[in-house]
Amino acid sequence: MNRNSKVATMRATGQPILLRERGFTFIEIMVVVAILAILAALVVPRIMGRTDDAKRTAAKVQIRNIEGALQLYKLDNGVYPSTEQGLKALIEKPSVGVVPKKWKIGGYLPNLPEDPWGNSYKYLSPSKRGDYEITSLGTDGEVGGEGVNADITNWNMEKD
């Protein structure tokens, strides 16, 4: 193949334009855009539908972390924080109720997380279901609910 067979046309300056220097045609660009649109139409609904699942999973992980901190609190102090002291007892030494004598300086958590929907976790100790109960009110932020609105508690996470 000689050099002249690669020449498509001449520039205004008289220099040849080689085929490898050409840009994309409008049709080529439209084909790529169409392929990207088809891929987006297939992938986006799958990703968007998983947002609620991801938030529920994040809430469960946070509840497990809080439970770990509660276990350490009990190891040091012999009791869980009371409902009155709340989860705040994991980051600040309580001044009400049974004041712990061996409270760990620096606390048991670096901060008290909010659930993935921006609400505070509810804490009850003792509870009807055991020593304590940690609850996220889910998507709707109200007690009860079903599906994505269902409450997430430390005692019902295994059945989700």
C-alpha positions as CSV (number, residue, x, y, z in Angstrom):
1,M,0.0,0.0,0.0
2,N,1.6,3.3,-1.0
3,R,1.4,6.5,0.8
4,N,-1.0,8.1,-1.7
5,S,-3.7,5.5,-1.1
6,K,-4.0,6.8,2.5
7,V,-4.8,10.4,1.4
8,A,-8.4,11.3,1.7
9,T,-8.4,14.9,0.6
10,M,-6.2,18.0,0.6
11,R,-6.2,20.7,3.2
12,A,-6.6,24.3,2.2
13,T,-2.9,24.7,2.8
14,G,-2.2,22.0,0.2
15,Q,-1.2,19.4,2.8
16,P,-2.9,16.0,2.4
17,I,-5.3,14.8,5.2
18,L,-4.5,11.2,6.0
19,L,-7.3,8.8,6.8
20,R,-6.0,8.2,10.3
21,E,-6.4,11.9,11.0
22,R,-10.1,12.1,10.3
23,G,-12.6,12.6,13.2
24,F,-15.7,10.7,14.0
25,T,-18.7,11.0,11.8
26,F,-22.1,12.1,13.2
27,I,-23.5,8.6,12.7
28,E,-20.6,7.0,14.6
29,I,-21.2,9.3,17.5
30,M,-24.9,8.6,17.5
31,V,-24.3,4.9,17.6
32,V,-22.1,5.2,20.6
33,V,-24.7,7.5,22.4
34,A,-27.4,4.9,21.6
35,I,-25.3,2.1,23.0
36,L,-24.7,4.1,26.2
37,A,-28.4,4.9,26.5
38,I,-29.3,1.3,26.2
39,L,-26.7,0.3,28.9
40,A,-27.9,3.1,31.2
41,A,-31.6,1.9,30.7
42,L,-30.6,-1.6,31.8
43,V,-28.2,-0.7,34.7
44,V,-29.8,2.3,36.4
45,P,-33.0,0.7,37.5
46,R,-31.1,-2.1,39.1
47,I,-28.9,0.3,41.1
48,M,-31.7,2.7,42.0
49,G,-33.8,-0.1,43.4
50,R,-31.1,-1.2,45.8
51,T,-30.9,2.1,47.7
52,D,-33.3,1.0,50.4
53,D,-31.6,-2.4,50.8
54,A,-28.2,-0.6,51.2
55,K,-29.6,1.7,53.9
56,R,-31.2,-1.2,55.8
57,T,-27.9,-3.1,55.7
58,A,-26.0,0.1,56.9
59,A,-28.5,0.4,59.8
60,K,-27.8,-3.2,60.8
61,V,-24.1,-2.7,60.7
62,Q,-24.4,0.4,62.9
63,I,-26.6,-1.4,65.4
64,R,-24.0,-4.3,65.6
65,N,-21.3,-1.7,66.3
66,I,-23.4,-0.1,69.0
67,E,-24.0,-3.5,70.5
68,G,-20.3,-4.1,70.6
69,A,-19.8,-0.8,72.4
70,L,-22.6,-1.8,74.9
71,Q,-20.9,-5.1,75.6
72,L,-17.6,-3.3,76.4
73,Y,-19.5,-0.8,78.6
74,K,-21.0,-3.7,80.6
75,L,-17.7,-5.5,80.9
76,D,-16.2,-2.3,82.5
77,N,-19.2,-1.3,84.6
78,G,-21.2,-4.4,85.3
79,V,-24.5,-3.0,83.8
80,Y,-25.8,-1.6,80.6
81,P,-26.6,2.1,80.4
82,S,-30.2,2.8,81.5
83,T,-32.9,4.1,79.2
84,E,-32.5,7.5,81.0
85,Q,-28.7,7.5,80.3
86,G,-29.3,6.4,76.7
87,L,-26.7,5.6,74.1
88,K,-25.1,8.9,75.0
89,A,-23.5,7.0,77.9
90,L,-21.2,5.4,75.3
91,I,-19.6,8.7,74.4
92,E,-19.9,10.7,77.6
93,K,-19.8,9.5,81.2
94,P,-23.3,9.5,82.6
95,S,-24.2,11.8,85.4
96,V,-27.7,10.4,86.1
97,G,-28.8,7.0,87.3
98,V,-26.1,4.5,88.2
99,V,-22.9,6.5,87.5
100,P,-20.3,4.0,86.3
101,K,-17.1,3.9,88.3
102,K,-14.9,2.3,85.6
103,W,-16.2,4.3,82.6
104,K,-13.5,4.2,79.9
105,I,-11.9,7.6,79.3
106,G,-12.6,8.5,75.7
107,G,-15.8,6.5,75.7
108,Y,-16.8,3.4,73.8
109,L,-17.7,5.0,70.5
110,P,-16.1,8.0,68.8
111,N,-19.5,9.5,68.1
112,L,-23.1,8.5,68.2
113,P,-24.2,7.6,64.6
114,E,-27.6,8.6,63.2
115,D,-29.4,5.9,61.2
116,P,-29.1,6.1,57.4
117,W,-32.3,8.2,57.2
118,G,-30.9,10.8,59.6
119,N,-32.7,9.8,62.7
120,S,-31.4,8.9,66.2
121,Y,-31.4,5.3,67.2
122,K,-33.9,4.5,70.0
123,Y,-32.5,2.8,73.1
124,L,-34.4,1.0,75.8
125,S,-32.8,-0.8,78.8
126,P,-34.1,-3.1,80.2
127,S,-36.6,-4.0,77.5
128,K,-39.3,-6.7,77.2
129,R,-37.1,-8.6,74.8
130,G,-33.9,-8.6,76.9
131,D,-31.2,-6.5,78.5
132,Y,-31.6,-3.7,75.9
133,E,-33.2,-2.8,72.6
134,I,-31.7,-0.6,69.8
135,T,-34.1,0.5,67.1
136,S,-34.0,2.4,63.8
137,L,-37.5,3.4,62.7
138,G,-36.7,2.8,59.1
139,T,-37.5,4.8,56.0
140,D,-40.7,6.4,57.3
141,G,-39.2,7.4,60.7
142,E,-42.4,6.0,62.5
143,V,-42.9,3.1,64.9
144,G,-44.0,-0.1,63.0
145,G,-44.4,-0.4,59.3
146,E,-43.7,-3.1,56.7
147,G,-41.2,-3.6,54.0
148,V,-38.8,-0.7,53.6
149,N,-40.8,1.2,56.4
150,A,-40.3,-1.7,58.9
151,D,-38.3,-0.9,62.1
152,I,-34.9,-2.5,62.4
153,T,-34.0,-3.6,65.9
154,N,-31.1,-5.6,67.3
155,W,-33.5,-8.5,68.1
156,N,-35.1,-8.9,64.6
157,M,-32.1,-8.4,62.3
158,E,-31.6,-12.2,61.6
159,K,-35.1,-12.6,60.0
160,D,-34.6,-9.7,57.5
